[in-house]
Amino acid sequence: MVTKSKLKLIKSLKRKKIREEHQLFIVEGYKSIRELLDAGLIAEDILIVSGNHQLDDLEPKIISAKDMNILSNLKTAPGYLAVFNMIQNQELPTTGKIIALDDVKDPGNLGTIIRLADWFGIEHIVCSHETVDVYNSKSVQATMASLARVQIHYTNLKEYLSNAALPIFPAVMGGTSIYTEKLPEQGILVMGNESHGIREELVAMGTPISIPPYGKLQNTESLNVAMATSVILGEWLRSSSI
């Protein structure tokens, strides 16, 4: 049986302050729950609505559909919800391919970028303090469990980049084309805010790069930050392996 106080705590995890206080976050959907458990994350509670059997081997606790709808962050509750302990991060990375995010606000974009990092084998994403919380429910859902395999760090990004020994590549409009600039094996790719891009003081720290537009849409707006990250990562891995 799940007590009222437990349900109240889980509901309160929708707030960043409470998540940080208890070092807990919510994951919904049996597939994401299973993948995070398989990756070694620890679940404090696993809750299901009666009639859902995908996680029966984990001995989940049954709650009412009404309670599940109250706890869920989704428009349609999937009937599976788990409370996980937050991941304990390693030290800030100093080598390898690294993604840095300056004030990325959309949780869906952050989650997608985490999935991309996982796909391309990038182990670390360094975020400014202004970047959206990785444990925001929309971010967590968008990661599709890649959260377990990519380390997310929050820090003073200006200070981190200032002390970095790796080459820095801010992604901007009008920078050197990624198809002519050979990106090195190791470095830091900086992606910026959806509306304002990367702060100028950070752009000045590295070699600005961009994705050149082709065809008739020369005056189109910039790509979505997650889309742009995907294109650049693909080219980075291709060019650095030649």
C-alpha positions as CSV (number, residue, x, y, z in Angstrom):
1,M,0.0,0.0,0.0
2,V,1.2,3.5,-0.8
3,T,0.5,6.0,1.9
4,K,-1.0,9.4,1.4
5,S,2.2,11.0,2.6
6,K,4.2,9.1,0.0
7,L,1.8,10.2,-2.8
8,K,2.1,13.8,-1.6
9,L,5.9,13.6,-1.8
10,I,5.8,12.1,-5.3
11,K,3.4,14.8,-6.5
12,S,5.7,17.5,-5.0
13,L,8.6,16.2,-7.1
14,K,7.2,18.2,-10.0
15,R,9.0,21.1,-8.4
16,K,12.7,21.5,-9.0
17,K,13.3,22.7,-5.4
18,I,11.7,19.5,-4.0
19,R,13.6,17.3,-6.4
20,E,16.9,18.8,-5.3
21,E,16.0,18.6,-1.7
22,H,15.2,14.9,-1.8
23,Q,17.5,14.0,-4.7
24,L,14.7,12.2,-6.4
25,F,13.0,12.5,-9.9
26,I,10.1,10.9,-11.7
27,V,10.1,8.6,-14.8
28,E,7.0,7.5,-16.6
29,G,6.5,4.6,-19.0
30,Y,7.5,1.0,-18.5
31,K,10.2,1.0,-21.2
32,S,12.1,4.0,-19.8
33,I,11.8,2.7,-16.3
34,R,13.1,-0.7,-17.3
35,E,16.0,0.8,-19.3
36,L,17.1,3.0,-16.4
37,L,17.0,0.1,-14.0
38,D,19.0,-2.0,-16.4
39,A,21.6,0.8,-16.6
40,G,22.1,0.6,-12.9
41,L,19.9,3.5,-11.6
42,I,18.1,2.9,-8.3
43,A,14.3,3.2,-8.0
44,E,12.8,4.1,-4.6
45,D,9.3,3.3,-5.7
46,I,7.6,1.7,-8.8
47,L,3.9,2.4,-9.1
48,I,1.4,1.0,-11.6
49,V,-2.3,1.0,-12.3
50,S,-4.0,-2.3,-11.9
51,G,-4.1,-4.2,-15.2
52,N,-0.6,-3.2,-16.3
53,H,1.8,-6.1,-16.2
54,Q,5.0,-5.1,-18.0
55,L,6.9,-4.6,-14.7
56,D,5.3,-7.4,-12.6
57,D,8.8,-9.0,-12.1
58,L,9.8,-5.9,-10.1
59,E,6.9,-6.2,-7.7
60,P,5.5,-2.7,-8.2
61,K,2.9,-1.2,-5.9
62,I,-0.6,-0.7,-7.3
63,I,-2.4,2.7,-7.1
64,S,-5.6,3.9,-8.5
65,A,-6.0,5.4,-11.9
66,K,-7.1,8.6,-10.2
67,D,-3.9,8.9,-8.1
68,M,-1.8,8.0,-11.2
69,N,-3.4,10.9,-13.1
70,I,-2.6,13.2,-10.2
71,L,1.0,12.2,-10.1
72,S,1.6,12.1,-13.8
73,N,3.2,14.9,-15.7
74,L,1.8,13.7,-19.0
75,K,-1.6,14.5,-20.6
76,T,-2.3,10.8,-20.7
77,A,-0.8,8.8,-17.8
78,P,0.9,5.7,-19.1
79,G,0.1,3.7,-16.0
80,Y,3.7,3.2,-15.0
81,L,5.6,5.6,-12.8
82,A,8.9,5.3,-10.9
83,V,10.8,7.5,-8.5
84,F,14.5,7.3,-9.0
85,N,17.5,8.5,-7.1
86,M,19.3,11.3,-8.9
87,I,22.6,10.4,-10.6
88,Q,25.8,11.3,-8.8
89,N,28.0,13.0,-11.4
90,Q,31.7,12.6,-11.9
91,E,34.1,15.6,-12.1
92,L,33.8,18.1,-14.9
93,P,35.3,16.6,-18.1
94,T,38.6,17.8,-19.4
95,T,39.2,15.4,-22.4
96,G,37.2,13.9,-25.3
97,K,34.3,15.3,-27.3
98,I,32.2,17.5,-25.0
99,I,28.9,19.4,-25.6
100,A,28.4,22.6,-23.7
101,L,25.0,24.3,-23.5
102,D,24.5,28.0,-22.8
103,D,21.1,28.8,-21.5
104,V,19.1,26.2,-23.4
105,K,15.6,26.7,-22.0
106,D,13.4,24.1,-23.7
107,P,13.3,20.8,-21.8
108,G,12.5,18.9,-25.0
109,N,15.6,20.3,-26.7
110,L,17.7,19.3,-23.7
111,G,16.3,15.8,-23.7
112,T,16.9,15.4,-27.4
113,I,20.4,16.6,-27.2
114,I,21.1,14.0,-24.4
115,R,19.8,11.3,-26.7
116,L,22.0,12.6,-29.5
117,A,25.0,12.6,-27.2
118,D,24.2,9.0,-26.3
119,W,23.8,8.0,-30.0
120,F,27.1,9.6,-31.0
121,G,29.0,8.2,-28.0
122,I,29.5,11.5,-26.2
123,E,29.7,11.0,-22.5
124,H,29.5,14.5,-21.0
125,I,27.3,17.6,-21.5
126,V,28.3,20.7,-19.5
127,C,25.4,23.1,-18.9
128,S,25.3,26.7,-17.7
129,H,23.3,27.2,-14.5
130,E,20.7,29.0,-16.6
131,T,20.0,25.8,-18.7
132,V,16.8,24.0,-18.0
133,D,16.9,21.3,-15.2
134,V,17.7,17.9,-16.7
135,Y,15.2,16.3,-14.2
136,N,12.3,18.4,-15.5
137,S,9.7,15.7,-16.5
138,K,9.7,16.8,-20.1
139,S,13.5,16.6,-20.3
140,V,13.5,13.1,-18.7
141,Q,10.9,11.8,-21.1
142,A,12.7,13.2,-24.1
143,T,15.9,11.5,-23.1
144,M,14.3,8.1,-23.6
145,A,16.6,6.7,-20.9
146,S,19.8,8.1,-22.4
147,L,20.0,10.0,-19.2
148,A,21.6,6.9,-17.6
149,R,24.5,6.9,-20.1
150,V,25.4,10.6,-20.4
151,Q,26.7,12.7,-17.6
152,I,25.0,16.1,-17.2
153,H,27.0,18.8,-15.4
154,Y,25.8,22.3,-14.3
155,T,28.5,24.9,-13.7
156,N,29.6,28.4,-14.4
157,L,30.1,27.9,-18.1
158,K,32.3,31.0,-18.7
159,E,34.7,29.8,-16.0
160,Y,34.7,26.2,-17.3
161,L,35.5,27.3,-20.8
162,S,38.1,29.8,-19.6
163,N,40.0,27.0,-17.9
164,A,39.5,24.4,-20.7
165,A,42.6,23.1,-22.5
166,L,40.5,21.8,-25.4
167,P,39.7,23.8,-28.5
168,I,36.2,25.4,-28.3
169,F,33.8,25.6,-31.2
170,P,30.7,27.9,-30.6
171,A,27.9,27.2,-33.1
172,V,26.7,30.5,-34.5
173,M,25.2,32.0,-37.7
174,G,27.9,33.1,-40.1
175,G,30.8,31.1,-38.6
176,T,33.2,28.9,-40.5
177,S,31.4,26.1,-42.3
178,I,31.5,22.8,-40.5
179,Y,32.2,21.3,-44.0
180,T,35.4,23.2,-44.5
181,E,36.6,23.4,-40.8
182,K,38.2,20.1,-39.9
183,L,37.1,19.5,-36.3
184,P,39.7,17.8,-34.1
185,E,39.3,14.5,-32.3
186,Q,38.8,16.3,-29.0
187,G,37.0,19.6,-28.3
188,I,34.1,21.4,-26.9
189,L,31.0,22.1,-29.0
190,V,29.0,25.1,-27.6
191,M,25.3,25.4,-28.4
192,G,23.2,28.3,-27.3
193,N,19.8,29.6,-26.3
194,E,16.9,29.0,-28.7
195,S,16.2,32.7,-29.2
196,H,19.5,34.5,-28.4
197,G,22.2,32.0,-29.3
198,I,25.5,31.9,-27.4
199,R,26.6,34.8,-25.2
200,E,29.2,36.9,-27.1
201,E,31.7,36.6,-24.4
202,L,31.6,32.8,-24.9
203,V,31.8,33.0,-28.7
204,A,35.0,35.0,-28.3
205,M,36.6,32.1,-26.5
206,G,36.7,29.8,-29.5
207,T,36.5,29.3,-33.2
208,P,32.9,30.0,-34.4
209,I,31.4,27.4,-36.7
210,S,28.1,27.2,-38.5
211,I,25.9,25.0,-40.7
212,P,25.7,26.8,-44.1
213,P,22.3,26.9,-45.7
214,Y,21.8,25.6,-49.2
215,G,19.2,25.9,-51.9
216,K,16.7,28.8,-52.1
217,L,16.1,29.2,-48.4
218,Q,19.1,31.4,-47.9
219,N,17.2,33.7,-45.5
220,T,15.5,31.1,-43.4
221,E,15.8,31.3,-39.6
222,S,18.4,29.3,-37.8
223,L,17.8,25.6,-37.1
224,N,16.3,24.4,-33.9
225,V,19.2,23.9,-31.4
226,A,18.6,20.1,-31.2
227,M,18.5,19.8,-35.0
228,A,21.7,21.8,-35.3
229,T,23.4,19.7,-32.7
230,S,22.5,16.6,-34.6
231,V,24.0,17.9,-37.9
232,I,27.2,19.2,-36.3
233,L,27.8,16.0,-34.2
234,G,27.4,13.9,-37.4
235,E,29.9,16.0,-39.2
236,W,32.3,16.1,-36.2
237,L,32.5,12.4,-35.9
238,R,32.9,12.0,-39.7
239,S,35.6,14.6,-40.1
240,S,37.6,13.6,-37.0
241,S,37.7,10.0,-38.1
242,I,39.2,10.7,-41.5
